Amino acid sequence: MERLSYRDPRKKLIEAARWLVRGPDSQVPNSDALAALGLRWEGEVPDNDCAVWPDNWAAVMVFKHMMTQWIMSFSGPVGLRYEALPVVLRLLEVPRGEWPEIFPDLRVMERAALDCMHEEK
């Protein structure tokens, strides 16, 4: 991941969450799938990096470290275990005054990640 120098709307948080769930290779066209349709990729291979604005960096790092804290149901993940969040915030040394700003961003990323994970089923 690359840290950018200016802010974009929450769209970047959603992009970062999807990138963290799917991995960096998720943007590379699948040549087998294209061949099955009689097509082939002739463009450039997309950059495997995901840009993150500085204002979003702390939220993205917190989300990345919370990705082992999913509540699971029979249909898969349903949300993050928020009781683990203070531990992660402390371990990442996020100033307590920033916690209220990070939480809504974390929820945006959680929703995007859940949508992404349930898309693939």
Residue, then its C-alpha position, 0 to 999 in steps of 0.5 A: m500500500e502507498r500513502l498519498s499526500y491529499r484527501d479523497p472521499r470515503k471511496k478510497l476507504i472502500e477501495a482499500a478494504r476491497w484490496l485488503v480482502r481480495g489481495p493485490d492480484s485481484q485487479v489482474p485480468n484472469s486470462d483463463a476466464l477471458a479465453a473461455l469467452g474467446l477474448r484475450w487481454e492486450g492492455e497493461v497489467p494494472d498496478n497492484d498497489c492501493a493508494v491511501w490518503p494520509d487522513n485515511w491511513a490510521a483507519v486503514m492500518v486499524f482495519k488491516h489489524m482487525m481483519t482477524q477479528w470477524i464474527m462468523s455465522f453459518s453464512g460467513p463473516v457478519g461483522l467485526r468484533y468491536e471489543a477487540l478494537p481498543v486493544v488494536l488502537r492501543l497497540l498501534e498507538v493511535p491517540r485516544g482523541e482520534w478514536p472517534e474519527i477512526f470508528p466511522d471510517l472503520r465501519v465503512m471499510e467493514r461494510a465494503a469488506l463484507d460486501c466483497m466477501h459475500e460477492e464471491k460466494 
